[in-house]
């Protein structure tokens, strides 16, 4: 597939105060995907600087930008500024298929694990 823009929006997280989710909170990532919609480590290595992450939120203090990062067997959202928060691990991101309608869990900087729904996947 190549480099794809994947939009994730906050899904239903009743225990975290979002029983209906929130379309105004989420992430836009540029990710290297193989033909099955899984992350392609080789393609990521060739395009590290292009594989970006944008966290969007109505609260300007919650917005951040950075890169999709890989360490060991894990994938992270890495931010370059201290006030943007620490790296955010994405639970088993390498095992997921990043296709429309799928869900991902992200460990937020504040310690919460929140579920996000993939709402858009387009070629870059």
C-alpha positions in Angstrom: 0.0 0.0 0.0 2.8 2.5 0.9 2.5 5.6 3.0 -1.0 6.2 4.2 -2.7 8.9 6.2 -4.7 7.2 9.0 -7.1 9.3 11.1 -8.1 7.9 14.5 -10.9 9.5 16.5 -11.7 9.0 20.2 -14.1 6.0 20.4 -16.5 5.1 23.2 -14.6 5.2 26.5 -17.4 5.3 29.2 -15.0 4.8 32.1 -13.0 7.8 31.0 -16.0 10.1 30.6 -16.6 9.6 26.8 -19.6 7.3 26.6 -20.2 8.4 22.9 -16.6 9.1 22.0 -15.5 12.4 20.6 -14.8 13.2 17.0 -12.8 16.3 18.0 -10.1 14.3 19.7 -7.7 12.0 18.0 -4.6 11.5 15.9 -3.6 11.7 12.2 -0.7 9.5 11.5 1.3 9.0 8.3 2.1 5.3 8.4 3.9 2.8 6.1 1.4 0.0 5.4 1.8 -3.2 3.6 -0.8 -4.7 1.3 -2.7 -6.1 4.3 -2.8 -2.8 6.2 -0.2 -3.7 8.7 2.8 -1.5 9.6 5.8 -2.2 7.3 9.0 -1.9 9.3 11.2 -1.8 6.2 9.2 1.0 4.6 9.2 2.9 7.9 13.0 2.7 8.0 13.2 4.2 4.5 10.7 7.0 5.4 11.2 7.7 9.1 11.0 11.5 8.8 7.8 11.3 6.7 6.0 9.1 9.3 4.4 11.8 11.4 1.9 12.0 14.2 -0.5 14.9 14.8 -2.6 14.8 18.0 -5.7 17.0 17.7 -8.0 18.3 20.4 -10.2 21.3 21.1 -7.8 22.2 23.9 -4.7 23.8 22.4 -2.6 22.5 25.3 -3.5 18.9 24.3 -2.4 19.3 20.7 1.0 17.9 19.7 3.0 16.8 16.7 5.8 14.3 16.3 6.8 11.0 14.6 5.8 7.4 14.4 8.6 5.6 16.2 9.7 2.0 16.5 11.8 0.5 19.4 12.3 -3.2 20.0 9.0 -4.8 19.1 6.9 -1.8 19.9 5.6 1.3 18.1 5.2 4.7 19.7 4.0 8.2 19.0 7.2 10.3 19.8 7.0 14.0 20.6 9.9 16.4 20.3 8.9 19.0 22.8 8.8 18.4 26.6 5.4 20.2 27.0 3.9 17.8 24.4 4.3 14.9 26.8 6.2 11.6 26.8 6.2 9.0 24.1 2.8 7.3 23.8 2.9 3.5 23.3 0.2 2.1 21.0 -0.9 -1.3 22.3 0.3 -4.0 19.9 0.2 -1.6 17.0 2.5 -3.9 14.9 -0.2 -6.6 15.3 -3.1 -4.5 14.1 -4.6 -4.0 10.7 -5.0 -0.3 10.1 -8.2 -0.3 8.2 -11.3 1.8 8.3 -13.5 0.8 11.3 -10.8 -0.9 13.3 -10.0 0.1 16.9 -6.6 0.9 18.6 -5.7 1.5 22.3 -3.3 4.3 23.1 -1.6 4.8 26.5 -2.1 8.5 27.0 0.5 10.7 28.6 -1.8 11.2 31.6 -1.8 7.4 32.2 -5.2 6.6 30.7 -5.6 3.8 28.1 -8.1 5.1 25.5 -9.7 3.4 22.5 -9.7 5.1 19.1 -11.5 4.2 16.0 -9.9 4.5 12.5 -12.2 6.8 10.6 -10.2 7.5 7.5 -7.3 5.8 5.5 -6.0 7.6 2.4 -2.9 7.4 0.3 -0.3 10.2 0.9 
